[in-house]
Amino acid sequence: MTTTSGSHRTEPSTTANEREMLEGWLDYHRATLVWKCEGLQDEELRRRPLAPSELSLLGLVRHMAEVERYWFREIMLGEDLPELYCTQEDPDGDFHIGDTDTWAEAEQTWQTEVEGARQAAAGRSLDMLSKPESHRRGETFSLRWVYTHMIEEYARHNGHADLLREQIDGSTGD
């Protein structure tokens, strides 16, 4: 799989300070998800090639938009925001893709949430703590924990994206 168009993945520095390293790895994994989707048509991005799983590349992008919004803005800043794709009736709505759902919409929403996450974290200490009432179980999280969790979340889902992409068109790559 080769990188085309706008996707650019930069390996994180091996000697950066903690903040730069966390941001570097998170950006690397964000770029990896885009890379896994590049060059595919909407129909291919909506495809769920690993039955009975409902996973699709488009669903992963929508899910990560929800996750970026949730951890950085709702948990860390305490913002009261509506869900993007999920509802009480359909808590997995981010993965439930319809025939009219498009890459253009999902990518724009995801990019907006990535930018919102960057702004939410900008200039804040990694030791910043969320308010316990922000989380459904009343837990408190440091911004450092959120960065680490987001890296883990992307890494896990990028593994899913690897498998999905290979099933769609045979493309492989790290």
Secondary structure in CASP SS format (residue, H / E / C, confidence):
PFRMAT SS
TARGET T0000
AUTHOR 0000-0000-0000
METHOD secondary structure of the structure
MODEL  1
M C 1.00
T C 1.00
T C 1.00
T C 1.00
S C 1.00
G C 1.00
S C 1.00
H C 1.00
R C 1.00
T C 1.00
E C 1.00
P C 1.00
S C 1.00
T C 1.00
T C 1.00
A C 1.00
N C 1.00
E H 1.00
R H 1.00
E H 1.00
M H 1.00
L H 1.00
E H 1.00
G H 1.00
W H 1.00
L H 1.00
D H 1.00
Y H 1.00
H H 1.00
R H 1.00
A H 1.00
T H 1.00
L H 1.00
V H 1.00
W H 1.00
K H 1.00
C H 1.00
E C 1.00
G C 1.00
L C 1.00
Q C 1.00
D H 1.00
E H 1.00
E H 1.00
L H 1.00
R H 1.00
R C 1.00
R C 1.00
P C 1.00
L C 1.00
A C 1.00
P C 1.00
S C 1.00
E C 1.00
L C 1.00
S C 1.00
L H 1.00
L H 1.00
G H 1.00
L H 1.00
V H 1.00
R H 1.00
H H 1.00
M H 1.00
A H 1.00
E H 1.00
V H 1.00
E H 1.00
R H 1.00
Y H 1.00
W H 1.00
F H 1.00
R H 1.00
E H 1.00
I H 1.00
M C 1.00
L C 1.00
G C 1.00
E C 1.00
D C 1.00
L C 1.00
P C 1.00
E C 1.00
L C 1.00
Y C 1.00
C C 1.00
T C 1.00
Q C 1.00
E C 1.00
D C 1.00
P C 1.00
D C 1.00
G C 1.00
D C 1.00
F C 1.00
H C 1.00
I C 1.00
G C 1.00
D C 1.00
T C 1.00
D C 1.00
T C 1.00
W H 1.00
A H 1.00
E H 1.00
A H 1.00
E H 1.00
Q H 1.00
T H 1.00
W H 1.00
Q H 1.00
T H 1.00
E H 1.00
V H 1.00
E H 1.00
G H 1.00
A H 1.00
R H 1.00
Q H 1.00
A H 1.00
A H 1.00
A C 1.00
G C 1.00
R C 1.00
S C 1.00
L C 1.00
D C 1.00
M C 1.00
L E 1.00
S C 1.00
K C 1.00
P H 1.00
E H 1.00
S H 1.00
H C 1.00
R C 1.00
R C 1.00
G C 1.00
E C 1.00
T C 1.00
F C 1.00
S E 1.00
L H 1.00
R H 1.00
W H 1.00
V H 1.00
Y H 1.00
T H 1.00
H H 1.00
M H 1.00
I H 1.00
E H 1.00
E H 1.00
Y H 1.00
A H 1.00
R H 1.00
H H 1.00
N H 1.00
G H 1.00
H H 1.00
A H 1.00
D H 1.00
L H 1.00
L H 1.00
R H 1.00
E H 1.00
Q H 1.00
I H 1.00
D H 1.00
G C 1.00
S C 1.00
T C 1.00
G C 1.00
D C 1.00
END
